[in-house]
């Protein structure tokens, strides 16, 4: 079973590698229809069946002959939770998968670090422009920014920390919400703009994907998320920043609570 068909590429790869039957579902009707045509163009109908439904609408005995022994999904937003991955995994394990079914990715986590640097600061804050002080404008802009550019120099002022972890393979029900304070040691002096967040995916015990901001990928479907503090903060090595982290089922959030 694949949740989130997209182009149908992963479903066809699974079939090429020997999967006897592949059911893949796609919520967007136009994408599902296009993927169905692509699968047919490549002569993989069968074993690939494209269903134009959300996974929560699938029924064993109607859309699938039997429960699946493998789940592959890519329903992860840049902030990890925005596409409803927790609810989809919970529902699939309860209704659509065999006991002990393998899940890819098996685990995932929301990673973050303190960040700064003149290059990125000029793209997320406004201060002096042609001699005019526009800094008051920072008070009304969103605190959360998606960093779409890959050429910006982002200075990481701390090591990576894990805010929240999710064991898809080993957990049947995830908490509705979580909130914690995380102690983050400062490793580099600088003007801290806020927290930069990315995702880490453990496909299995051996293979890991991480869109770490220090890795300059030429292209990625996932952006980094910057949670900008109300004002920049001067930090020094040896300080311990207290970062509040909270999440519900679809959104994480970060905020500065002070120094230890």
LUMMAR-598627 format. One line per field, with one value per residue: residue in one letter; x, z, y of N, C-alpha, C in turn. Coordinates in Angstrom, 1 decimal. Atoms other than C-alpha are relative to their C-alpha. Example, Ala and Ser with C-alpha at 12.3 -4.5 7.8 and 13.67 -1.06 7.14 Angstrom:
residu <- [a|s]
n.east <- [0.9|-0.9]
n.up <- [0.0|0.0]
n.north <- [-1.2|-1.1]
ca.east <- [12.3|13.7]
ca.up <- [7.8|7.1]
ca.north <- [-4.5|-1.1]
c.east <- [0.9|-0.8]
c.up <- [0.0|0.8]
c.north <- [1.2|1.1]
END
This chain:
residu <- [x|x|x|x|x|x|x|x|x|x|x|x|x|x|x|x|x|x|x|x|x|x|x|x|x|x|x|x|x|x|x|x|x|x|x|x|x|x|x|x|x|x|x|x|x|x|x|x|x|x|x|x|x|x|x|x|x|x|x|x|x|x|x|x|x|x|x|x|x|x|x|x|x|x|x|x|x|x|x|x|x|x|x|x|x|x|x|x|x|x|x|x|x|x|x|x|x|x|x|x|x|x|x|x|x|x|x|x|x|x|x|x|x|x|x|x|x|x|x|x|x|x|x|x|x|x|x|x|x|x|x|x|x|x|x|x|x|x|x|x|x|x|x|x|x|x|x|x|x|x|x|x|x|x|x|x|x|x|x|x|x|x|x|x|x|x|x|x|x|x|x|x|x|x|x|x|x|x|x|x|x|x|x|x|x|x|x|x|x|x|x|x|x|x|x|x|x|x|x|x|x|x|x|x|x|x|x|x|x|x|x|x|x|x|x|x|x|x|x|x|x|x|x|x|x|x|x|x|x|x|x|x|x|x|x|x|x|x|x|x|x|x|x|x|x|x|x|x|x|x|x|x|x|x|x|x|x|x|x|x]
n.east <- [0.9|-0.6|0.9|-0.5|-0.5|-0.8|-0.1|0.0|-1.3|-0.3|0.9|-0.6|-1.3|0.3|0.4|-1.2|-0.8|0.6|1.2|1.1|1.2|-0.3|1.1|-0.5|1.1|-0.3|1.2|0.3|0.5|-0.8|-1.3|0.3|0.3|-1.3|-0.9|0.5|-0.4|-1.4|-0.2|0.5|-1.0|-1.2|0.4|0.0|1.4|-0.5|0.5|0.3|1.4|0.0|1.4|0.1|0.6|-0.9|-0.2|1.0|1.2|-0.2|0.7|-0.5|1.1|0.6|-1.1|-1.1|0.5|-0.3|-0.9|-1.3|-1.1|-1.0|0.5|-0.9|0.7|-0.7|1.1|-0.7|-0.2|-1.3|0.0|0.2|1.3|1.0|0.8|0.8|-0.7|0.3|1.4|0.0|-0.7|0.8|1.1|-0.5|-0.4|1.2|0.9|-0.5|-1.3|-0.1|-0.9|-1.4|-0.4|-1.1|0.4|-1.1|-1.1|0.4|-0.1|-0.3|-0.1|-0.1|-1.3|-0.1|-1.2|0.0|-0.7|-0.2|-0.8|0.5|0.6|1.3|0.7|0.5|1.2|1.1|0.3|-0.3|-0.5|-0.4|0.1|-0.4|-0.1|1.2|0.2|1.3|0.0|1.3|0.8|-0.2|1.0|1.3|-0.2|0.1|-1.2|-0.4|-0.4|-0.5|-1.3|0.0|-1.2|-1.0|-1.3|-0.2|-0.9|0.6|-1.0|0.6|-0.6|0.0|0.2|1.4|0.7|1.2|1.1|1.0|-0.3|1.2|-0.3|1.2|0.1|0.2|1.1|1.4|0.8|-0.9|0.6|0.7|-0.9|-1.2|-0.6|-1.1|-1.1|-1.2|-1.3|-0.8|-1.3|-0.5|-1.4|-0.6|0.5|0.6|1.3|1.0|1.3|1.1|-0.2|0.2|0.5|0.0|0.5|-0.9|0.8|-0.7|0.7|-0.2|-1.1|-1.2|0.1|0.5|0.1|0.1|-0.3|-0.8|-0.3|-1.4|-0.2|0.6|0.6|0.4|1.4|0.6|1.5|0.2|-0.7|-0.3|0.9|-0.6|0.9|-0.8|0.3|0.5|-1.2|-1.2|-0.6|-1.4|-0.3|-1.4|-0.3|0.1|1.4|1.0|1.3|1.2|0.9|1.3|0.5|1.4|0.6|1.2|0.0|-0.4|-0.9|-0.9|-0.3|-1.1|-0.1|-1.2|0.5|-1.0|-1.3|0.0]
n.up <- [0.0|0.0|-0.2|0.7|1.3|0.8|1.4|0.1|0.1|-1.0|0.2|1.1|-0.5|-0.9|0.9|0.8|-0.9|-0.3|-0.7|0.7|0.2|-0.6|-0.1|-0.3|0.0|0.2|-0.3|1.0|1.1|1.2|-0.1|0.0|1.4|0.7|-0.4|0.6|1.4|0.1|-0.3|1.2|1.0|-0.3|0.0|-1.4|-0.4|-1.3|-1.4|-0.7|0.1|-0.5|-0.5|-0.3|-1.3|-1.1|-0.6|-1.0|0.7|0.6|-0.7|0.4|0.6|1.1|0.7|-0.1|-0.2|-1.3|-0.7|0.6|-0.8|0.0|0.2|0.3|0.1|0.0|-0.3|-0.9|0.4|-0.4|-1.4|-0.3|-0.4|0.6|1.0|-0.7|0.0|-1.2|0.1|1.1|-0.5|-1.0|0.6|0.8|-0.9|-0.7|1.0|1.4|0.0|-0.7|-1.2|0.3|1.3|0.0|0.3|0.5|-1.0|-1.3|-1.0|0.4|-1.0|0.3|-0.5|0.1|-0.6|0.0|1.2|0.2|1.2|0.7|1.3|-0.3|-0.7|1.0|0.7|-0.9|-0.8|0.7|-0.9|0.7|1.5|0.6|-1.1|-0.7|-1.0|0.2|-0.9|-0.6|0.9|-0.4|-1.0|0.6|1.0|-0.6|-0.7|0.6|1.4|0.8|0.7|1.3|0.7|-0.5|0.2|-1.1|-1.0|-1.3|-1.1|-1.1|-1.3|-0.9|0.6|0.3|-1.1|0.4|-0.7|-0.2|0.8|0.3|0.4|0.8|0.0|-1.3|-0.7|0.6|-0.2|-0.4|-0.9|0.8|0.0|-0.9|-0.3|-0.9|0.0|0.4|-0.3|1.3|-0.2|1.1|0.4|0.8|-0.3|1.1|-0.1|0.2|0.6|-0.4|0.1|1.3|-0.2|1.2|-0.4|0.0|0.3|-0.1|0.9|-0.7|-0.9|0.7|0.9|-0.6|0.8|-0.8|0.7|-1.0|0.7|0.3|1.2|1.1|1.1|1.1|0.1|-1.0|-0.2|-1.3|-0.3|-1.4|-0.7|-1.0|-1.0|-0.3|-1.3|0.2|0.2|0.0|-1.3|0.0|-0.7|-0.1|-0.4|-1.4|-0.5|0.2|0.3|-0.3|1.1|-0.2|1.2|-0.2|1.2|-0.1|1.0|1.3|0.0|-1.1|-0.3|-0.8|-0.5|-0.9|-1.4|-0.8|-0.2|-1.2]
n.north <- [-1.2|-1.3|-1.1|-1.1|0.5|-0.9|0.4|1.4|0.5|1.0|1.2|0.8|0.6|1.1|1.0|0.4|0.8|1.3|-0.1|0.8|-0.9|-1.3|-0.9|-1.3|-0.9|-1.4|-0.8|-1.0|0.8|-0.2|0.7|1.4|0.3|0.0|1.1|1.3|0.0|0.2|1.5|0.7|-0.3|0.8|1.4|0.6|0.2|0.1|0.2|-1.2|-0.6|-1.3|-0.3|-1.4|-0.2|-0.1|1.3|0.2|0.5|1.4|1.1|1.4|0.8|-0.9|-0.6|0.9|1.3|0.4|-1.0|-0.1|0.4|-1.1|-1.4|-1.1|-1.3|-1.3|-1.0|-0.8|-1.4|-0.6|0.0|1.4|0.4|-0.8|0.8|0.9|1.3|0.8|0.6|0.9|1.2|0.6|0.6|1.1|1.1|0.5|0.5|0.4|0.7|1.2|-0.1|0.1|-0.5|-0.9|-1.4|-0.8|0.0|0.7|-1.0|-1.3|-1.0|-1.4|-0.4|-1.4|-0.6|-1.4|-0.4|-1.4|-0.3|-1.2|0.4|0.4|-1.1|-1.0|0.6|0.2|-1.2|-1.3|-1.0|-1.2|0.1|-1.3|-1.0|-0.1|1.0|0.7|1.2|0.2|1.0|1.4|0.4|0.4|1.1|1.3|0.5|1.2|-0.2|1.2|-0.4|0.7|-0.1|0.9|-0.7|-0.9|0.4|0.1|0.3|0.7|-0.5|1.1|1.3|0.4|0.6|0.6|-0.5|1.1|1.2|0.8|1.4|0.5|1.5|0.6|-0.7|0.1|-1.2|-1.1|-1.0|-1.1|-1.1|0.1|-1.3|0.2|-0.9|0.7|-0.8|0.0|-0.7|-0.9|0.5|-1.0|-1.3|-0.7|-0.5|1.1|-0.4|0.9|1.5|0.5|1.3|0.9|1.3|1.2|1.2|1.3|0.9|1.3|-0.1|-0.3|-1.1|-1.2|-1.2|-1.1|-1.2|-0.9|-1.3|0.0|0.8|-0.8|0.8|-0.9|-0.1|0.8|-0.2|-0.5|-1.2|-0.2|-0.9|-0.9|-0.6|-1.2|-0.6|-1.4|-0.9|0.8|0.2|0.2|1.2|0.3|1.4|0.3|-0.3|1.0|-0.6|0.8|-0.1|0.7|0.7|0.5|0.6|0.7|1.0|-0.5|-1.2|-0.3|-1.4|-0.2|-1.4|-0.2|-0.1|-0.6|0.8|0.8]
ca.east <- [0.0|1.2|-0.4|0.1|0.5|2.0|3.3|3.1|6.8|7.2|4.3|5.9|9.3|7.8|6.1|9.4|11.1|8.6|5.6|2.7|0.0|0.4|-2.5|-1.7|-4.1|-4.2|-6.6|-6.3|-8.5|-6.5|-3.2|-4.8|-6.1|-2.7|-0.8|-3.2|-2.4|1.3|1.1|-0.8|1.8|4.5|2.6|2.2|-1.6|-1.8|-0.1|-0.5|-4.0|-4.4|-7.4|-8.6|-9.3|-7.7|-6.3|-8.8|-11.5|-10.0|-11.9|-10.4|-12.6|-13.6|-10.4|-7.9|-8.3|-6.6|-4.6|-1.2|2.1|4.1|3.2|5.1|4.1|5.3|2.7|5.2|5.2|8.2|7.3|6.7|3.1|1.2|-0.2|-1.8|0.8|-0.1|-3.8|-3.1|-0.5|-2.8|-5.7|-3.7|-2.3|-5.8|-7.6|-5.4|-2.2|-1.5|-0.1|3.6|3.5|6.6|6.3|8.6|9.7|9.8|10.6|10.9|11.7|11.5|15.0|16.0|18.9|19.5|20.5|21.7|24.0|23.8|22.8|19.7|18.8|18.5|15.9|13.7|14.0|14.0|16.0|17.9|17.0|18.7|19.2|15.6|14.8|12.0|12.5|9.0|7.7|9.2|6.5|3.7|5.3|4.7|7.0|7.2|9.0|9.6|13.2|12.8|16.2|19.1|21.9|21.6|24.4|22.8|25.0|24.0|24.7|24.0|24.1|21.0|18.4|15.4|12.1|9.7|10.2|7.6|8.0|5.6|6.5|6.2|3.3|-0.4|-1.6|0.3|-0.4|-2.8|-0.3|3.1|4.9|8.4|11.4|14.6|18.1|20.2|23.9|25.2|28.3|29.0|28.7|26.4|23.1|20.4|17.4|15.4|15.1|15.5|13.7|14.0|13.0|14.9|13.5|14.7|13.6|14.8|17.6|20.2|18.9|18.4|17.2|17.7|17.4|19.9|20.4|24.2|23.7|23.2|20.9|20.4|16.7|14.3|10.5|11.0|11.9|13.5|11.2|12.4|10.6|11.8|12.1|10.5|14.0|17.5|19.4|23.2|24.4|27.8|29.4|28.7|25.2|22.3|19.2|15.8|13.7|10.0|8.7|5.0|3.0|-0.5|-1.5|-0.6|1.7|4.9|6.0|9.1|9.7|12.6|12.1|15.4|18.8|19.4]
ca.up <- [0.0|-0.9|0.5|-1.8|-5.4|-6.9|-10.4|-9.6|-9.6|-6.3|-7.0|-10.3|-8.7|-6.1|-8.9|-10.9|-7.8|-7.4|-5.5|-6.4|-5.9|-5.3|-4.2|-4.3|-3.3|-4.2|-2.8|-5.7|-8.5|-11.4|-10.0|-9.5|-13.1|-14.5|-12.4|-13.6|-17.2|-16.5|-14.9|-18.0|-20.3|-18.6|-18.7|-14.9|-14.9|-13.2|-10.6|-9.8|-9.0|-8.5|-6.3|-6.2|-2.5|0.7|2.6|5.3|2.7|1.5|2.3|2.4|0.2|-2.0|-2.9|-1.7|-1.8|1.5|4.1|3.0|4.3|3.5|3.7|1.9|2.3|1.6|3.3|5.1|4.9|5.4|9.1|9.1|10.4|8.0|5.6|8.4|8.6|12.1|11.5|8.2|9.8|12.7|10.5|8.1|11.0|12.5|9.2|6.2|7.3|8.4|12.0|11.9|8.5|7.5|7.3|5.3|6.7|10.0|12.1|11.8|13.8|13.8|14.1|14.8|15.7|16.6|13.5|12.4|9.8|7.9|4.6|6.0|8.3|5.3|3.9|6.9|8.7|7.6|9.4|7.6|3.9|2.0|5.4|6.5|9.7|8.9|11.9|13.3|10.3|11.9|14.6|12.1|9.8|10.3|12.8|10.6|7.2|4.6|3.3|-0.4|-1.5|-1.3|-1.9|1.4|4.0|7.2|10.3|12.8|16.3|18.0|17.3|16.0|18.6|18.3|19.2|18.6|17.4|15.9|15.7|12.9|13.0|16.8|17.7|17.1|18.6|18.9|21.6|20.4|21.5|23.2|24.8|26.3|27.1|25.4|26.7|23.6|24.2|22.1|20.1|18.1|18.9|16.8|16.3|16.7|14.5|15.8|15.2|11.9|11.5|9.2|9.1|9.6|8.2|9.2|6.3|8.2|10.5|7.8|5.6|6.7|4.9|6.4|4.8|7.2|6.4|6.3|3.3|0.1|-2.0|-5.5|-5.2|-2.6|-2.1|1.5|2.6|5.9|8.3|10.2|13.4|13.9|17.4|17.9|18.1|17.4|20.4|20.9|21.9|23.1|23.4|26.7|27.1|27.4|25.5|26.6|23.6|24.0|21.5|21.1|18.6|17.9|15.2|12.3|13.4|15.4|17.0|18.6|20.9|23.0|26.8|28.0|29.1|31.8]
ca.north <- [0.0|3.5|6.6|9.5|8.4|11.5|10.5|6.8|6.4|4.6|2.2|1.2|0.8|-1.5|-3.5|-3.7|-5.1|-7.9|-6.6|-9.0|-6.3|-2.6|-0.4|3.3|6.1|9.8|12.4|14.8|13.6|15.1|13.7|10.3|10.3|11.3|8.8|6.0|7.0|7.0|3.5|2.3|3.9|1.9|-1.4|-1.8|-2.1|-4.6|-5.1|-1.4|0.0|3.7|4.7|8.2|8.5|9.5|6.5|7.0|6.2|2.9|-0.3|-3.8|-6.0|-3.0|-1.1|-3.8|-7.5|-7.9|-6.0|-4.9|-6.3|-3.1|0.6|3.3|6.9|10.4|12.5|14.7|18.5|20.7|21.0|17.2|17.2|19.4|16.7|14.7|11.9|10.9|10.3|8.5|6.1|5.4|4.6|2.4|0.3|-0.1|-1.0|-1.6|-3.3|-6.8|-7.3|-6.7|-5.0|-3.1|0.7|3.0|5.4|3.4|6.5|10.2|13.3|17.1|18.5|22.1|24.4|28.0|30.0|33.4|35.0|38.3|36.5|34.8|37.7|40.1|37.7|37.3|40.6|44.3|47.0|49.7|50.2|53.1|54.9|54.4|52.5|50.0|47.7|48.3|46.2|43.1|43.2|42.5|39.9|36.2|34.5|31.4|31.5|28.8|29.1|28.3|29.5|27.1|29.6|31.5|31.2|30.0|30.0|27.3|28.6|25.3|21.6|19.9|18.9|16.7|18.3|15.4|11.9|9.5|5.7|4.8|1.1|0.7|3.1|2.6|5.9|9.2|11.8|14.6|17.2|17.6|20.5|20.7|22.9|21.9|23.0|24.0|24.7|27.6|26.5|29.7|33.4|35.5|37.2|34.5|35.1|32.2|28.4|26.7|23.4|20.4|16.7|13.4|10.2|6.7|4.5|1.4|0.6|1.4|4.2|7.8|10.9|14.3|17.7|19.3|23.0|22.4|20.1|22.1|19.9|21.3|20.6|19.3|18.9|19.9|23.4|24.5|26.3|29.3|30.3|33.9|35.4|38.9|40.4|39.0|37.8|38.0|34.5|33.3|29.8|28.2|29.7|27.3|28.6|27.4|26.7|25.9|23.3|22.5|20.5|19.4|16.9|19.1|21.9|22.3|25.6|27.0|30.0|31.4|31.1|32.6|31.3|28.7]
c.east <- [0.9|-1.0|0.7|0.7|1.0|0.0|-0.2|1.3|0.4|-0.8|0.6|1.4|-0.2|-0.4|1.2|0.8|-0.7|-1.2|-1.1|-1.2|0.3|-1.3|0.6|-1.2|0.4|-1.3|-0.4|-0.4|0.8|1.4|-0.2|-0.2|1.3|0.9|-0.6|0.4|1.5|0.3|-0.3|1.0|1.2|-0.3|0.1|-1.4|-0.5|1.6|-0.3|-1.4|0.1|-1.5|0.0|-0.8|1.1|0.1|-1.0|-1.4|0.1|-0.8|0.6|-1.2|-0.7|1.2|1.3|-0.6|0.3|0.8|1.4|1.1|1.1|-0.7|1.1|-0.8|1.0|-1.0|0.6|0.2|1.4|0.2|-0.3|-1.5|-1.2|-1.0|-0.8|0.6|-0.4|-1.3|0.0|0.7|-0.9|-1.1|0.4|0.4|-1.2|-0.8|0.5|1.2|-0.2|0.8|1.5|0.4|1.2|-0.5|1.3|-0.6|-0.5|-0.1|0.3|0.1|0.1|1.2|0.0|1.4|-0.2|0.8|0.1|0.8|-0.6|-0.8|-1.5|-0.8|-0.5|-1.2|-1.2|-0.3|0.3|0.4|0.2|-0.1|0.2|0.0|-1.3|-0.2|-1.5|-0.3|-1.4|-0.9|0.2|-1.1|-1.3|0.2|-0.2|1.2|0.5|0.3|0.5|1.2|0.0|1.3|1.1|1.4|0.4|1.0|-0.7|1.0|-0.8|0.8|-0.1|0.0|-1.4|-0.6|-1.3|-1.2|-1.0|0.3|-1.3|0.5|-1.2|-0.2|-0.5|-1.1|-1.3|-0.8|1.0|-0.8|-0.6|0.9|1.2|0.6|1.2|1.0|1.3|1.2|0.9|1.3|0.4|1.4|0.8|-0.6|-0.6|-1.3|-1.0|-1.3|-1.2|0.5|-0.3|-0.3|0.0|-0.5|1.1|-0.9|0.9|-0.8|-0.1|1.1|1.3|0.0|-0.7|0.0|-0.1|0.3|0.6|0.4|1.5|0.3|-0.7|-0.4|-0.4|-1.5|-0.6|-1.5|-0.3|0.8|0.4|-1.0|0.7|-1.1|0.8|-0.4|-0.4|1.2|1.2|0.6|1.5|0.3|1.5|0.2|0.0|-1.4|-0.9|-1.4|-1.1|-1.0|-1.3|-0.4|-1.4|-0.5|-1.5|0.0|0.5|1.0|0.9|0.2|1.2|0.0|1.2|-0.6|1.1|1.2|-0.1|1.0]
c.up <- [0.0|0.2|-0.6|-1.3|-0.7|-1.5|-0.2|0.0|1.0|-0.1|-1.1|0.3|0.8|-0.9|-0.8|0.9|0.6|0.8|-0.8|-0.2|0.7|-0.1|0.4|0.0|0.0|0.2|-1.1|-1.3|-1.3|0.1|-0.1|-1.5|-0.9|0.4|-0.6|-1.5|-0.1|0.3|-1.2|-1.1|0.2|0.2|1.4|0.5|-0.5|0.0|0.7|-0.2|0.7|0.4|0.3|1.3|1.0|0.6|1.0|-0.6|-0.6|0.8|-0.5|-0.5|-1.1|-0.8|0.1|0.3|1.4|0.7|-0.5|1.0|0.0|-0.3|-0.3|-0.1|0.0|0.1|1.1|-0.5|0.5|1.5|0.6|0.2|-0.9|-1.0|0.7|0.1|1.2|-0.1|-1.1|0.4|1.0|-0.6|-0.8|0.9|0.6|-1.0|-1.2|0.0|0.8|1.3|-0.4|-1.4|0.1|-0.5|-0.4|-0.3|1.3|1.1|-0.6|1.2|-0.5|0.6|-0.1|0.6|0.0|-1.3|-0.1|-1.3|-0.8|-1.3|0.2|0.7|-0.9|-0.7|0.8|0.9|-0.8|1.1|-0.7|-1.5|-0.6|1.1|0.8|1.0|-0.1|1.0|0.6|-0.9|0.5|1.0|-0.6|-1.1|0.6|0.7|-0.7|-1.5|-0.6|-0.8|-1.3|-0.8|0.6|0.0|1.2|1.0|1.3|1.0|1.1|1.3|1.1|-0.8|-0.3|1.3|-0.6|0.8|0.3|-0.9|-0.1|-0.5|-0.7|0.1|1.4|0.8|-0.7|0.2|0.6|0.9|-0.9|0.0|1.0|0.2|0.9|-0.1|-0.2|0.3|-1.2|0.3|-1.3|-0.3|-0.7|0.4|-1.2|0.3|-0.4|-0.5|0.5|-0.1|-1.4|0.2|-1.3|0.4|-0.2|-0.1|0.1|-0.8|0.6|0.9|-0.7|-0.8|0.6|-1.0|0.9|-0.8|0.9|-0.8|-0.4|-1.3|-1.1|-1.1|-1.1|-0.1|1.1|0.1|1.3|0.2|1.5|0.5|1.0|0.9|0.6|1.4|-0.3|-0.2|0.0|1.4|-0.2|0.8|0.0|0.4|1.5|0.6|-0.3|-0.3|0.3|-1.1|0.3|-1.3|0.3|-1.4|0.3|-1.1|-1.3|0.0|1.2|0.2|0.9|0.5|1.0|1.4|0.9|0.0|1.4|1.0]
c.north <- [1.2|1.1|1.2|-0.4|0.9|-0.4|-1.5|-0.7|-1.1|-1.3|-0.8|-0.6|-1.2|-1.2|-0.6|-0.9|-1.2|0.0|-0.7|0.9|1.3|0.9|1.4|1.0|1.4|0.8|1.0|-0.7|0.1|-0.7|-1.5|-0.5|0.0|-1.1|-1.4|-0.1|-0.3|-1.5|-0.8|0.1|-0.9|-1.5|-0.6|0.0|-1.4|-0.2|1.3|0.5|1.3|0.3|1.5|0.3|0.3|-1.4|-0.3|-0.4|-1.3|-1.0|-1.3|-0.8|0.8|0.6|-0.9|-1.4|-0.5|1.1|-0.1|-0.5|1.0|1.3|0.9|1.3|1.1|1.1|0.9|1.4|0.4|0.0|-1.4|-0.4|0.5|-0.7|-1.1|-1.4|-0.9|-0.8|-1.1|-1.3|-0.8|-0.8|-1.2|-1.2|-0.6|-0.8|-0.7|-0.8|-1.3|0.2|-0.1|0.5|1.0|1.4|0.8|1.4|-0.7|1.0|1.3|1.0|1.4|0.5|1.6|0.4|1.5|0.5|1.6|0.2|1.2|-0.4|-0.3|1.1|1.0|-0.5|-0.3|1.1|1.3|1.0|1.3|-0.3|1.4|1.1|0.1|-1.2|-0.6|-1.1|-0.2|-1.0|-1.4|-0.5|-0.5|-1.1|-1.3|-0.5|-1.3|0.3|-1.3|0.5|-0.8|0.1|-0.9|0.6|0.9|-0.7|0.0|-0.5|-0.8|0.3|-1.0|-1.3|-0.3|-0.6|-0.6|0.5|-1.1|-1.1|-0.9|-1.4|-0.6|-1.5|-0.5|0.7|-0.1|1.3|1.1|1.0|1.2|1.2|-0.3|1.4|-0.2|1.2|-0.7|0.9|-0.2|0.7|0.8|-0.4|1.2|1.4|0.6|0.6|-1.1|0.6|-0.8|-1.5|-0.4|-1.5|-0.8|-1.4|-1.0|-1.2|-1.3|-1.0|-1.4|0.2|0.4|1.3|1.2|1.1|1.2|1.3|1.1|1.3|0.2|-0.7|0.8|-0.9|0.9|0.2|-0.9|0.4|0.6|1.3|0.0|1.0|0.8|0.6|1.2|0.5|1.5|0.9|-1.0|0.0|-0.3|-1.3|-0.2|-1.5|-0.2|0.3|-1.2|0.7|-1.0|0.2|-0.8|-0.6|-0.5|-0.5|-0.4|-1.1|0.4|1.1|0.0|1.5|0.1|1.4|0.0|0.3|0.7|-0.8|-0.7|0.7]
END
